[in-house]
Amino acid sequence: MITVKRDSVFEFTEKKSVFIGQVFYAKTIEEAMEKVQSVREAHPEATHVCWAYSVCGGSQRRASDDGEPQGTAGMPILHVLDTNGVADVVCTVTRYFGGILLGAGGLVRAYSKGAAGAIEEAGKTDVIEYKTIAVTYGYDLHSSIERLFRLEGLEPLDREFSDMVTLYVEMPAEKYPQISRTIQEQWYGRTEITEISSEIRRRT
């Protein structure tokens, strides 16, 4: 699944109306609506805050024209999300009316531009599973095991030193089988690997 890499803002002016497109990563309806509310609070004087979301892996979708003529704002924003192939995202386009009417076609183009610009600014990434593991071993292996993770581009989350050393490391789940196999092959019977947690989120 593809989503946005970062939150973003894209602003432009169309016939004296200011449009501000924003996109946010949101996995649930609740998270999406919290983002919409935060935009409303940041722009209390705005004429409209129109929005659309595609969350829960794209299974939950909704759009709002927020007072603009029906079908001229929310659905065009949602269409841009679909065209870009992104999910687990909410997009708002805030409008400060400049006194000149844009007409239905002009509104569709403006709200689409606001959404597309915000997504372009945000960039895209995929959503993957991350695992956190604990590796326990004797002090004599510490430098070697730390070196293994550094070579894989992984920085430990934490280290515990008692009778043994325990290293906590987070990694993309796709890397786990190979790293686990390498540790077991090189230090068979001298290490213990435990899976602590698993989480689906954006690739970092």
C-alpha positions in Angstrom: 0.0 0.0 0.0 1.2 3.5 -0.8 0.7 6.5 1.4 2.2 10.0 1.9 5.7 10.3 3.2 5.2 13.4 5.3 2.6 16.0 6.2 2.6 18.9 3.7 1.2 22.3 2.8 0.6 23.7 -0.7 -0.8 27.2 -1.1 -1.8 29.2 -4.2 -4.2 32.0 -5.2 -6.9 31.7 -7.8 -8.9 34.9 -8.7 -8.1 36.4 -5.3 -9.2 33.3 -3.4 -6.5 31.7 -1.4 -6.4 27.9 -1.4 -4.3 25.9 1.1 -4.0 22.2 0.4 -2.7 19.9 3.2 -2.3 16.2 3.5 -1.7 14.1 6.6 -1.0 10.4 7.3 -4.1 8.9 9.1 -4.8 5.2 9.6 -8.3 5.5 11.0 -11.5 7.6 10.6 -10.8 9.1 14.1 -7.3 10.1 13.2 -8.5 11.7 9.9 -11.2 13.7 11.6 -8.8 14.9 14.2 -6.6 16.3 11.4 -9.6 18.0 9.8 -10.5 19.6 13.1 -7.0 20.8 13.7 -7.1 22.5 10.3 -10.4 24.2 11.2 -8.9 25.4 14.4 -5.8 26.8 12.6 -8.0 28.6 10.1 -11.0 29.9 12.0 -11.7 32.7 9.5 -11.6 30.5 6.4 -14.7 30.4 4.2 -14.5 26.6 3.6 -12.4 23.7 4.8 -13.2 20.9 2.3 -11.7 17.5 2.8 -11.6 13.8 1.8 -10.0 10.8 3.4 -9.1 7.2 2.4 -8.2 5.3 5.5 -8.2 1.7 7.0 -6.1 0.7 4.0 -8.5 2.5 1.6 -11.7 0.6 2.8 -13.2 3.7 4.5 -13.6 6.8 2.3 -15.5 10.0 2.7 -15.5 13.5 1.3 -17.1 16.9 2.3 -17.8 20.0 0.2 -18.2 22.1 3.5 -20.7 24.5 1.9 -19.3 24.7 -1.6 -21.7 23.6 -4.4 -22.2 19.8 -4.3 -19.5 17.8 -6.0 -17.1 20.7 -6.6 -14.7 20.2 -3.7 -14.8 17.0 -1.6 -15.1 14.5 -4.5 -12.5 16.2 -6.6 -10.1 15.9 -3.6 -10.9 12.2 -3.2 -10.4 11.7 -6.9 -6.9 13.1 -6.6 -6.2 10.7 -3.8 -7.4 7.8 -6.0 -5.4 9.1 -9.0 -2.2 9.2 -6.9 -2.9 5.7 -5.5 -2.6 6.7 -1.9 -4.4 5.4 1.2 -4.3 6.0 4.9 -4.4 9.7 4.2 -6.6 12.7 4.7 -6.5 15.8 2.5 -7.9 19.2 3.4 -8.2 22.2 1.1 -8.9 25.4 2.9 -10.4 28.4 1.0 -10.4 32.1 1.9 -12.9 33.6 -0.5 -11.5 36.5 -2.5 -14.8 38.0 -3.8 -14.7 36.5 -7.3 -16.9 33.5 -8.1 -15.1 30.7 -9.9 -18.0 28.7 -11.2 -18.4 24.9 -10.8 -15.6 24.0 -13.2 -13.3 26.6 -11.6 -13.9 25.2 -8.2 -13.3 21.6 -9.3 -10.0 22.6 -10.8 -8.9 24.7 -7.8 -9.7 22.0 -5.2 -8.1 19.4 -7.4 -5.0 21.6 -7.7 -4.8 22.1 -4.0 -5.0 18.4 -3.3 -2.5 17.4 -6.0 0.0 20.1 -5.0 -0.1 18.9 -1.4 0.5 15.3 -2.3 3.4 16.3 -4.6 4.9 18.2 -1.7 4.4 15.3 0.7 6.0 12.6 -1.5 5.0 9.0 -1.3 6.2 5.9 0.5 4.9 2.4 1.2 3.4 0.9 4.3 5.2 -2.1 5.7 5.5 -4.2 8.8 8.2 -3.4 11.4 9.4 -5.9 14.0 11.1 -5.1 17.3 13.4 -7.9 18.5 15.5 -8.6 21.6 18.9 -10.3 21.1 20.5 -11.7 24.3 24.1 -12.9 24.4 27.3 -12.9 26.4 29.6 -9.8 26.7 32.2 -11.4 24.4 29.8 -11.2 21.5 28.8 -7.6 22.0 31.0 -5.8 19.5 30.4 -8.5 16.8 26.6 -8.4 17.1 26.6 -4.6 17.2 28.7 -4.6 14.0 26.3 -6.9 12.3 23.4 -4.5 12.9 25.4 -1.5 11.8 26.3 -3.2 8.5 22.5 -3.7 8.0 22.0 0.0 8.6 20.1 -0.6 11.9 20.7 1.3 15.1 19.6 -0.4 18.4 16.7 1.2 20.2 18.2 0.2 23.6 20.7 -1.9 25.4 20.5 -3.7 28.8 23.6 -4.9 30.6 23.3 -7.4 33.4 24.6 -11.0 33.5 24.1 -10.9 29.8 23.7 -8.2 27.2 20.2 -7.6 25.6 20.0 -5.5 22.5 16.7 -4.2 21.3 16.5 -3.5 17.6 13.7 -2.4 15.2 13.8 -3.5 11.6 11.5 -4.0 8.5 10.0 -7.4 8.9 11.4 -8.3 5.5 14.9 -8.2 6.9 14.2 -10.3 10.0 14.5 -13.8 8.5 17.9 -13.1 7.0 19.3 -11.4 10.1 17.9 -14.1 12.4 19.5 -16.8 10.3 22.9 -15.0 10.2 23.0 -14.7 14.0 22.0 -18.3 14.5 24.6 -19.6 12.0 27.4 -17.5 13.3 26.8 -17.9 17.0 24.7 -21.0 17.3 23.6 -21.7 20.9 25.2 -18.5 22.2 22.3 -16.1 21.5 18.6 -15.9 22.1 16.3 -13.9 19.8 12.8 -12.9 20.9 10.2 -11.0 18.9 8.9 -8.2 21.1 6.3 -6.5 18.9 5.1 -6.0 15.3 3.6 -2.8 13.8 2.3 -1.7 10.4 3.4 1.8 9.4 5.1 4.0 6.9 8.6 3.0 5.7 11.2 5.2 7.3 
